[in-house]
Amino acid sequence: MIRLLLPVSIVCLLVISPAIIVGQVKDFNPVTEEILLNPADEDWLMPSRTFDWQRFSPLDQIHRDNVSQLGLAWVRGLNSGLQEDIPLVYDGVMYIAAPGDLIQALDATNGDLIWEYQRELPEDLFEFVSLSDISRNLAIYQDMIYHGAADGYIVALDARTGEVRWETKAHDYKTGNRHSSGFITMDGKVLSGRACPSTRCFIAAHDAMTGEEVWRTYTAAIPGEPGGDTWGNLPLERRIHVSPWGNPGSYDAKRGLVYWGVAVPRPYPRILRHDGNVDAVPRSSPSELYVNCTLALDVKTGKIVWYYQHLPGDDWDADHVEERILVRSTVNPNPNFVKWISPNISSSKERDILVTMGEPGGLFALDRDTGEFLWATPFPHDSPEFHIGHIDVATGKTFLNWDGVTKNIGDTVVGCYKNAKSYWPMAYSPLNNSLYIPYNEECVKQTSNPDTPTGTGPRIGIPRPGVDPDKWTGLAKVNVSTGETDHFYTQRVSGNGATLVTAGNLLFWGDLGRRFRAFDADTGEVLWETILGDAIQNSTITYAVNGRQYVAVLTGWGVLTGKYLSYTPEVSVPGKHNAIYVFALPH
């Protein structure tokens, strides 16, 4: 529906389009593959800024000595609803996915609307899909913006005007499937993951110019094919969920590989997946492939080139599904900080590696070419309830913590961690070869229950047994080469915000108590703080326009906000103030 006051003749031409065109993006330069591979310092073209998922910005106009002068440049309200988006910025224009399948292009210097697109959704959508209208990010390529619509379609919008260029059905929303991971474009393709609560799941690649599906890779191994026997005798139609629902994959263009994380099967307790037989599948990897794996996919074909299983035969919904960060580093783990170290590594040479942290905690470093295990350690802390019991360091084979596995229907168990770091990504600084990880020390307490879809109930989050409640949320700096860890900031109020690190040696992060802060990236000292209108979710980015650097963050409630705030009931946030706040130094 058009809401502009235009001459009747013009309205008649435009009413067929759901785009509201206030203006249009002028002098738009198409985003080529080369631009995606080597973005301008000023732009933020994907959730992590770059394909390696480092979330590092080379901008340094804002730095340790002047960050205390940051002030509000502009603010803009957003649609009501659950909000978890990370915006894009290209050539002075911000593209944002607001709740309710609303896409907007904004002037990145002041927040003025350029155009918006509102998807018309089926009336019965919420009968089939919960959380269906949440968007985590858009993608950009050539002159199009790509959105995963709640009705299962991929929609390509004209980046200049917001008008639909093409749309294609990626999955049937009536199966309960939903776009959850956000999109990423590479090699002329749009890649998408999804959540599939009751069906087999997949990663898909569509031609970015036409919408035609190029390949589809299912995430549960098929009987009779490699890995198929790791599910025991479970029929294919019951190998469900196994969702690539987390952040979209990282990309190594030199190797032509996409690295994507895969989640857990349903029901969660293995005893219920296998009709009462808790040992129907192995206790060590490989077990129920490709559950809780890193998949290295050929970008042209979708073929699985290698995999590494972080947790076999899951029992707790312990998803190892989030971002894979690509770095080049020496590998010289310090045994005082790292629990499991391969004896096969050379500490003297640099190599291309992948580092990742699971939603339930645990840090892994793998070789990018082969998936060879290099090192891993419990994170944020080791505990008897940690979900991984052992790793054979010579082979990298993982063993689940058998003490925490449900042995009988009706058993209650505690597994650590749960949502230690979920969809909100961590960052990496090449300045000091360090990860900056936001974390919560939450575990899960669940009772196996065959009468629920998840196989559990009741199921609640609890603080890790023994944790200091005033220190259950924190930021940690972890050296990628050595694994040496500094928990340099802790607090009581939890956080679902992404970390961002910049060449100004600053770390930005926000929490659910409305505090947005800048830290000294070396020491963790708080250098600047402001209070916003609501909880901070995901989202933090930085960009520049006309030589001025901006820092942007979104507020509003996400899926887990209310649950985490229940751990700190003294913190009150309104839960209705969806907005984007943008900061800059004084002119």
N, C-alpha and C positions, 0 to 999 in steps of 0.2 A: 504494500500500500504506500502511495506517495503522500507525503505530508507537506510538500512545498506549495506555496501559492504561485502557480505558474499560469500562463495563458492556456485556455482550454485546448488549443491545438497541440501544445507541447505535452500537456497532461495525457492526452489520448495516446501519444507515442510512448509514454513512459510507464503507464499503469501496469503493464505486463511485467515489469521488473520490480523485485523487492528491494532494489538498491535505492537509497536516499542520497541524491547527489547534490550536496551543497556547493561544491566546487569540483575540481579535479586536480590530481597531482600533475604539476606542470613539468615539462622537460624531463620526463622519466627515462632513465637509462636502464635498459634491460640488465637483469642480474645473470651474468653468465656463469658457467662452471668455474672459470678462472677466478671470478669475483668471490664465489662461495669458498674456493680453496684458499684464497688470499684476500680476505676482506679488508677494507679500509679500517684504520684504527678507529674512525669516528662511528662506524656502523655496528649494529648488533643483529646479525642475520639469522640466528638460530638460537635455541634455548641456552646454549653454552657459549655463544659467539662464534665458535669455530668447531670444525668436525671432530676435533680431539676431545671435546667436552671439558676443556680445562677451566672455563669461566674466568680467564685472565684477560684483563684489558690493558693494552699498552699505553692508554691515556694517563698522563701524569700532571695535568694542570692542577688537579686537586691532589694534595700530598699531605704528609704528616705535619708540616709547618703551617698550613693554612686551612686545613679541614675544619677547624673550629669556627671558621667564618661562613660555613655553608648556611644558606638560607633557602626558603621556599621560593621556587621559580614559578610554579603553577600547580594547580590541583584540579582534577575533574572527577565528578561522580560517575559511577558505572551502574548498570542494571543490578537489581537485587537478585539474590540467588547465591549458590556456592561458587566460589571464585578461586581458581588455582593457576591462572594463566601467567606465562612469561612473554612479554611483548617482543616484537621485532622493531628495529629502527633501521631505515635505509634512506640515505640522502635527505635527512631532515624530516622524514615522515615516520610516525609511529603507527604500527598495525597491531591491533589488540583484539582478543577474543573475550568479550564480556559474557556473563551468564545469560542463558537463554538463547544460545546460537545467534548472538549479535556480534557482528564483525565491524570494526570501525577503523578508519584511517584518520589520524590526527596530526596536526602541525606539532612537531616535536619540540618547538620552542615555546609554545603557549597553550597547547591542548585544544585548540580550535578544531571543530569537526570539519573534515574534508568530504568524506562520504561514509555511509554505513549500509550494511547488508543485514537484513533480518530474515532468517530462515523460517518458512512456514512449516510447522511440524505436525505430524499426524495426531489426531485427537486422542488416539488410544496408546500413544507412545509410553506413558508412564505405567500402563498396565503390564508392559513387558520388560521395560528397562528402568532400573533404578539409577539415580545419579547420572541420568542420560545427557543432560545439557551442560556438563562441565567440560571446558576446554583447557588443555594445559599449554598448548602453543600452536601457532600457525607456522607455515613454511612459505618460502618465496623462491621463485625461479623465473628467469626471463621477465615477463611483465605480468605475472600472475601470483596471487596469494592463494594458498591451499588450506582448506579447513575440513576437519572431520566432523560432519554433521551428526546430530543425535539420532537421525533416522537411518543411519548406516551408510549414507552417501559421502563420497569425497566430492567437494565442491571447489572448482577453480574460479576465482574472481579476478576480474581485470584490476590490476594494482592501481590504475589511474582513476577508475570510476566506481569500482565495487560491483559492476554488472557481471552476471554469470557468463563465463566463457564455456565451461563444460561441467557436467556432473555425472558421476557414475556410481552405481550401487556396489559397495564393497562387501557388505554383509547384510543379513536380514535382521532388523531390530526385534522382530517377533521371536527370535531365538534367545533373546536376552543379551546378545552381544552388544558392546558399545565401544566406540573409539575412546581410548583412555590415555594413550601414550603421547598424543600429539604427533605431528608429522615432521619428516625431514626430507629434503630433496638432495639428490646426488646422482651423478652419471645420467642426467636426463630423466630421472625417475622420482616419483613420490613414494616414500616408504612409510608404512603405517603398521602399528601394533594395536592390540585391542584386548579387552577383557571378555572372556567367554565362560560364564558361570556354569553352563550345562551342556556345552558342545565341545567338539575338538576345536583347537584354536590355531591361529596362523599369523605369520608376518606376510604382508603383501607389498608388491611393487607395481605401480601403475605408470604408464607413460605420462610424463609431465605435460606434454603438449596436447594429448588427445584423451587421456583418461583410460585408455585401454590397459587391461591387466597384463603385465609382462611376466610375472612369476608369483607363485604362492608357495610358501614353505610352512608345512604343518609342524607343530612343536611337540607332538607326541609320536614316538616312533611306531611304525606300522608293523603288525605281525608278518613274519616272513621276510622282512627287510632288516638291514643292519640296525641293531639296537632294539628291534621289536620284541625279542625274547626277554628283555630286561623288565618287562611288565608281567612276567609269569604267564598265566593263562587268561589274563583279563582281556575280554573282547574289545575290539577297536572302539565301539560305540560307548564304552565306559572309560576310555582314556580321555577324560574331559578336563576342562579348565586349562591348566598348563599354559597360562596366558602371558604373552609378551606385553603386559599392561603398563610397564613402567616407562621411564624416559626413553625416547627414541634412540636408536643405536648410534655409536660413533663410527667413523669412516676413515680408513687408511687408503688413500687414493693410490699410493705407490704399489700396494699389494692387491688393490681391488677388493678389499675385505670390509665388511660391515660387522661390527661386534654388538650383539644384542643379548639382553638378559631375558630369561624365561622363568616363570613362576611355578606354582605348586599345582598338584592335582586336587580333585574333590572326590569324595569327602576327605577332610583333612587327616583324621587318624587312619593310618594304613590298615589297621585291623578291620575297619569298615569298608575300605576300598576293596578288600580281598576276602569278604564274606567270613570274617572271624579268624582268618589265618594271618597272624602277625608276621610270620616268616615266609609269606608267599613270594616275596622279592628280597634281594640281598640287603643287608644292613650297611654295605659299603658300595661305593661307586664301581661300576655303573649300575644304577638301579632306577627303573622307571624313566628312562631317557625320553625327552630331554628336560626333565624337571630340574629346576634350580641350576641351570647350566648357563655358561657363556657360550653362545654360538658365534662362530666365525663364518659368515656367509659370503659367497661369491656375489658381488654386486650385480653382475650381468645375468646370472641364472638363478640365484637363490639357493644354490647347492650348499650344503653344510660341509665346509672344508675341514674344520676341526671343532671339537667341543671340549669343555672342561666342566665337570659336575662339582659344584661347591657343596651340595648337600644331597645325599642319596635318600630315597624312600621317606620323604618328609612326613612328619607327624603333627606339625604345629602351625601350618600356613606360614612358614619361614621363608618368604620370597627372597631369592637372590636375583633381583630383577632390575636394579637401577643402573645408572650410567656407568659406562666403562671409559676411564680416562686414559688417553694415550700419551706416553712420555718417552723420552730417551734419557737413560740414566745408567750409571753404574749400579750394580746389585751387590750390596755388601751388608746383609742384615746383621744387626747387633742382637745376639741371643739374650741380652738383658731385657730386650723389648719385644722380640719376635719369638713366638713359641715353636713354629714349624719352619725349618729352613732346609732347602734342597742341598744335598751334598755335591750336586753336579754343577754348581754355578762357579764362574770365575769372577772374583771381586775386582779385577783390574780393568775390565773392558766395559765400555758403554754398550747398551743394547736397547732395542725398541721393545718396550714392555706395555702391558695393560694393567691398570690397578682398579680395583672395584671394592665397594663395601656393600654387603647385603642389607636389605631392610631389617633383618634380625641381627645385624652387627657382623663383625668379622671382616678383616682386610685381607685381600689376596693380590699377589703380583704374579702375572703370567707372561710368558714369552709371546710376542705378538704374531710371530710366524707360525708357531706350532701349537700354542696352548700349553707348552711345558710349564709345570709348576715350579715357581721360584721361591716364594715364601708366603706364609699366611700367619695371622695371629688373631686371637679373640679381640674384639673391640666393641664397645669402649673399654671394657674390662673383662678379665677372665672370671668365671664363676662356675660352681658345680652345675648350674642349670644351663650352661651354654649349649647351643644346639649341636655343635660339632664336638664329638668325643675325641677324635684322633685323626691325624693325617699321616699316612705312610710317606715320609719325606723323600724317599728314593723314587717313588712312582707318582706321587701326588694324589694317590687314592684317598678319598675322604670317607670317614665313618661317622654315622650319626650317633648322638649321645643316647645309648640304649637305656640308660637309667631314667630318661624322661619320656620314653615311649609308652603309649597306652598298651597294656598287656591284656586287659579285659574290658569288655563293654561296660561303661559306667564308671571307669577309672577317672580320677581327676589328676592332672599333671601340670607342672609349671615348666615353661620353656623360655629361655632367654637367648636373644632379645626379641621384641616385637615392636616394629616401627621405631627402632633405634634411629634410623634415618630412612624415611620413605621417599616420596616423590620429590622432596626438596633437595636439590643437588649440592654436592660439595664442590670445592674449587681447588685449583693447583696453581702455584706460582713458580715459573721457571727462574725467578730471581734467587730462590733458595732451595729449589727442588723439594717443595713441601706441599702436602695436601692440607686443606683447611676444612675440617669436618664438623658439621653441626650434629649433635646427637642428643637423644633422650634415653635414660636408663629405664625403659619400660620392658616388662616381660608379659607373657600371656599365661593365664590360668584357665584351663578348659577341662570340661568333662565330656567324654565321648557319649554321643547320643544319636542313635540311628534314626530318630524321628525328625531330624532337621536336615536341610540341604547341605550344610557344611559338615554334618556328622558330629557337631559339638553343641553343647548347651547345658548349663550356662557357660559362657565364654567371656572373660573380661580381661582388660589390661590392668596390670599391677606394677608398682615400682619394683625394681630388682630387689630381692631380699637382702637387707642389710645396707642399702644405699642411704646416704644422708639426704633427707628430703630437701634440704637447702642447696644441694649440689647435684640434683638429678638431671639437669640439663647443662650442656656445655659446648664449648668449642675446643677442638684439639688440633694442634699442628703436628703433622707426621712427616718425617723425612722419608722420601720415597726410596732412597738408596739403602738406608740403614734401618728404617722402621722406628727410629727413636721418636718417642711421642711425648708431647708436652700438652697436658690438659690446662691450657693457660687461661681459661675463663669458665667459670661455672656459676649457676644461679638456680633459683627455685622455679621460676616461671619458664615453661617449656617454649620451644620454638619450632615452627614449621617453615622457616624461611631459608632460602638458598643462601649460600655464601658467595661472595664476589671479591676477588682480589685484583689489585691494580698495580701498574708500574709506579704509582705514587707511594708504594709500600703500605697500602691501606687494605684493610679487610672490612667489608660491609656485611651486616647481618641484622635481622629484625626478629622479634619474638611475638608471642601471642598476647603479651601484656601491653602492646602498642608501642614498645620502645624500638626505635631504629637507631643503630649505632655504627660508628666507624672506629676501628681498632688499629693500633700499631701492629702491622703484620709480623713483626719480629717478637714483640713482647706480650701482645695481648692487652696492652693498656688501652682503656677507652679514651679516645681523643675527642669524640663528639657524640651527642645524643639528642634526639628529639622524640616527642610523643605525638603519635598520629591518632586518627579517629577510630581505628579498629585494629583487630589482630592482623599481623603481617604474614602473608602466605607466599612461599615460593618466590618468584618474580624479580628479584633485584638485578638491575642491569645498569650499565653506564654507556654513554654515547656523547658525541659532540656535534654541534651544528654551528657553522660560521665561527669556528675557533673557540667556542665556549663549551666546556664539559658539563654534562648533566648526570645526575644519579637518580634513577627512578625506582619506585617500589609500589606494589599494589597492596591494598588492605581489603579485608573481608574474611568471611569464614570459609574454610575448606571442609573436606570430608571428616577430618580428624580433630578439628579445632575444639569442639565441645567436649570431646572425650579428654583431651589433654588439659583443658582448663579445669576439669573436675579434680585434677590432682592439686590444683592451687585455687580452691574456692574463694579465697580472699581477693583474687583478681577478677575484676568485672569488666567485660567489654560489651559494647552494644550489640554486636552481631548483625548490624543492618547497614553498616557504612562501607559499602563497596566503593573504592575510589582509587585513583592513581595519583601519587604525590611525586613531584619532581623537584630536585634541589640543584643549586648551582652556587658558585661564588658570586659576590657582588660584582656588578659591572665596573 
